[in-house]
Amino acid sequence: MGKNEGEAIAKEDLVGLEELKATGKEEFRITDLTGIEHCISLTSLELGHNQIIDVTSLALLTNLTKIELYHNRIYDISPLASLTNLRKLNLKGNQLSNIVPLANLTNLTWLHLSDNSLSDASPLTNLTDLTWLDLGNNQLIDAKFLSNLTNLSTLDLHGNQLSGTHPLTKLTNLTNLSLNTNQIIDITPLTPLVKLESLWLYDNIISDITPISSLANLNEILINNNQISDISPLLENTGISGTIRLENNPLSNTALSTHIPALQVRGITVKYEIPEGAVLFKDANLEKAIRDALEIPTELLKKEDLEKIENLHHDGKEGDKISDLTGIENCINLLQLTLAGDQINDITPLSNLQKLSELRMWNSEVKNLKPLSNLTQLTTLIINQGKSVDMKDLTPLTNLTNLEHIDLRGNTIKDISPLSRLTKLWRLGLHENNIDDINSLSNLVDLTSISLQNNNVVDISIFSKFNKLSYLDLSGNRINNILSIVQNANISGTIRLQNNPLSNTALSTHIPALEARGIKVEYDMPEGVILFKDANLEKAIRDALGIPTELLKKEDLERLTELDAKDLGIIHLVGIEYCINLTSLHLTNNKIQEIENLSNLKKITRLLIDNNKIVDLESLAKLTDLRHLILSVNEIKDINPLANLRNLTHLGLAHNQISNISIISSFENLRWCALDNNKISEIPDLKKLTLLYDFNLGRNSIENIETLSNLKSMKHLNLSFNNIQNLPSFSELEFLQNIALDDNKISNISQFMDESLSIRSLSLKKNPLNNTTLSTYIPALEARGIEVKYDSPGNLTQLIKRKRRKKDVEVLPHPSSLASSADGLNNEVNHTDNEPPKITIYSPPTIRGFKVKQKTSEILVKGTVSDESGISLLLVNSQDTEIDINGYFESKVELKPGANLIQIKVEDNFGNLQHKSINVIRKERINLTLGQY
């Protein structure tokens, strides 16, 4: 005002005063505002730090827009209610408890009411022009009054008793917010306040700071003195800058070891403390695995905690994979460590685990094994890479001589020589690497399991001396020769050889040899190659094709049209199904039981498979081109599967267990049929078999043979050893030449007295022939030149002298010899025959005795003779010898001293001769043996 101290002030002097500032000092403090009521032009009044109690004098100063009365003793602000032009009001540090008078000061934009005794701030609800508000250090428990103050940019509510922040949700213009020193737990309502630049939340009860992750404009965050352990939301907020205070929070190891350093790398100042002795982890998943093992879910982990762990197992699932092992170096007593499905490439922290004995890491990305070089207690090392990793050097393993099990699949290892000293190894897995030389493993002879699949190995000669091997996987290499494996007589278990260029010898010889020893061999068969289960069958086919060693392919077997594989001991027919062009197959006298592999031989016309162990004929059901089928001497009961084989001309089923033969009634092309030695009791109607000329039904249980009377082409009929009593008329059988009826119940043979019959031979032995038959019929037949064999009274065999003329004598060939001889089925009996008869001597002949006085030896010679045209003469050492209806003969031969030769001579009905000689070797006086014949 321009007045000197002590100079009087007139009323008119005060009227023009617009601004007044009198900040109190220690020696000068205002206590009374009396007189100021005349300063009616005042717009700004600043009287902070005084001792003012009563503000009544301000009631009429309505031009005031700014009042600063901080740090006084004011408790009643009712006089201010009329100062509606106020824009800024500072009443900090007074004794206010009631602020109702402020309710109408709606022009206020700046209001400071901290450090009072306010418990209710609801009168401020309508002060919607406020942009700056400080209510710190009061006694507020509710902030609902703020919900309408949406223009606020700065809000300070520190030092109250607030527990919730929900009323702040709409205050989206806030840039500065102080909520420190309250009782706040949940800050989720702050999520929309995206303009915030400064956020003070220290001294609360907050544990979850997730909402901060979306407040990208923050440059000052004070969240110290809370209960926060996870600060990942700060890391997720890529917009944060400036300063973050985190002191006095139970920060996790991950927060301390990973997140804070990551924030600092971004240039953010982070203030925090590291507790003494705490162990920090950079990987939250590793930390969790260790916490789970120790059952310490939240507290800071210390070194002494980690020293308690001996076994740690972690399965890295999606979102739970370990990538950094920092911190595990403190688990110094760890014995077993399993990390499955993680993404670890640096194992440096493991170098401190001197007690570790078992390390298993699946789907890892480890490149360097050097950290393991001093872990001499290791017995198991498994590092299976999840993808191709450039790990080549095995040198760090050189001194780990206690290793027993190594698995290092999925790397780029080429040199495995560092393993040569690890002689305790019993299991080794090196699959999916770049290994081509395995000779350095030659000393590891205690190995029982080796996996080398998917490498570049060619030479496997070292395996000839690995005597303990029970599992060997060499699939996916470049191996051709597996002889060394075959040479290893002690190898067992399983060998895998798939996806190798195996040689023909390996496939056709070596692998079957291994399989024969009970070893399971897994391998790929090249396209078109055929392998056989039975070596004898394979050899027969190779011989027939002239391919002794090379792999047999489908196209090779398709060239085969005929195969003779009799008498070879064949058991299995696997592989023969590819001989699809076979027309003739001879398998007589083997050990075959299953014939399903024949079902594909659709072109076959001639099949001889007698004298085996066959039961089921289902596999032959569709071989409809068959003409010659010989199945004698098997174990067949059911022949119904043959029902559709209607092109058959020759059918041999002798010596089986067949009872029902009804299906043959439809075989209209049948010419020759052997059904002897079965269980047949009934003969079906065979009138359609108009071509059948040779029929053997001997040794069955037949009583009625009426249906045979229609077989008009019949020449040779054998019905011996049945139960026949009554004979039908044979008048229709105009071509019948030989009929055998031995061992039946026949007494009357009048049916044969028909002179129109062409019978040449009739055998009636062991029948109860009546007197008429013996005295009349048989002599009459003999008078006609018919050879009749029968038992005369007194059980003497009536021998019929053979006639030497071809047209007079014919003996029925032995059916079994036809069944076992491929040549015997080539043709029907012809009118001409240039082939000599066949002689079969049973080996060895029996020595019947030795006559000492005459110094002679008696030898019993047994055998059969056969010929399509019949036999007219048999001489054994010039003795005329009898032949039965089946071609069988026996002859006793006496040899004098010095005589060592038995001569056999046979002549058929066309004059063809056959000779056979037997040399007798005398080893001792009374021991005679027969030599080769």
Sequence and secondary structure as in RCSB ss.txt:
>XXXX:A:sequence
MGKNEGEAIAKEDLVGLEELKATGKEEFRITDLTGIEHCISLTSLELGHNQIIDVTSLALLTNLTKIELYHNRIY
DISPLASLTNLRKLNLKGNQLSNIVPLANLTNLTWLHLSDNSLSDASPLTNLTDLTWLDLGNNQLIDAKFLSNLT
NLSTLDLHGNQLSGTHPLTKLTNLTNLSLNTNQIIDITPLTPLVKLESLWLYDNIISDITPISSLANLNEILINN
NQISDISPLLENTGISGTIRLENNPLSNTALSTHIPALQVRGITVKYEIPEGAVLFKDANLEKAIRDALEIPTEL
LKKEDLEKIENLHHDGKEGDKISDLTGIENCINLLQLTLAGDQINDITPLSNLQKLSELRMWNSEVKNLKPLSNL
TQLTTLIINQGKSVDMKDLTPLTNLTNLEHIDLRGNTIKDISPLSRLTKLWRLGLHENNIDDINSLSNLVDLTSI
SLQNNNVVDISIFSKFNKLSYLDLSGNRINNILSIVQNANISGTIRLQNNPLSNTALSTHIPALEARGIKVEYDM
PEGVILFKDANLEKAIRDALGIPTELLKKEDLERLTELDAKDLGIIHLVGIEYCINLTSLHLTNNKIQEIENLSN
LKKITRLLIDNNKIVDLESLAKLTDLRHLILSVNEIKDINPLANLRNLTHLGLAHNQISNISIISSFENLRWCAL
DNNKISEIPDLKKLTLLYDFNLGRNSIENIETLSNLKSMKHLNLSFNNIQNLPSFSELEFLQNIALDDNKISNIS
QFMDESLSIRSLSLKKNPLNNTTLSTYIPALEARGIEVKYDSPGNLTQLIKRKRRKKDVEVLPHPSSLASSADGL
NNEVNHTDNEPPKITIYSPPTIRGFKVKQKTSEILVKGTVSDESGISLLLVNSQDTEIDINGYFESKVELKPGAN
LIQIKVEDNFGNLQHKSINVIRKERINLTLGQY
>XXXX:A:secstr
    TT    HHHHHT  EEE   BTTB     TTGGG TT  EEE  SS     GGGTT TT  EEE  SS   
  GGGGG TT  EEE TTS     GGGGG TT  EEE  SS  S  GGGTT TT SEEE  SS     GGGGG T
T SEEE TTS     GGGTT TT SEEE  SS     GGGTT TT SEEE  SS     GGGGG TT SEEE  S
S     HHHHH TT  SEEE  SS   HHIIIIIHHHHHHTT EEE    TTB   S HHHHHHHHHHHT SSS 
 BHHHHTT SEEEEE  TT      TTGGG TT  EEEEES      GGGGG TT  EEEEEEE     GGGTT 
TT  EEEEEESS       GGGTT TT  EEE  SS     GGGGG TT  EEE  SS     GGGTT TT  EE
E  SS     GGGGG TT SEEE  SS     HHHHH TT  SEEE  SS   HHIIIIIHHHHHHTT EEE   
 TTEE  S HHHHHHHHHHHT SSS EEHHHHTT  EEE TTS     TTGGG TT  EEE  SS     GGGGG
 TT  EEE  SS     GGGTT TT  EEE  SS     GGGTT TT SEEE  SS     GGGGG TT  EEE 
 SS        TT TT  EEE  SS     GGGGG TT  EEE  SS        TT TT  EEE  SS     G
GGG TT    EEE  SS   HHIIIIIHHHHHHTT EEE EETTTEE       STTT      HHHHHH SGGG
SS   S   S  EEEE SS EEEEEETTTTEEEEEEEEEEE TT EEEEEETTEE    TTSEEEEEEEE TT  
EEEEEEEETT  EEEEEEEEEE SSS EEE   
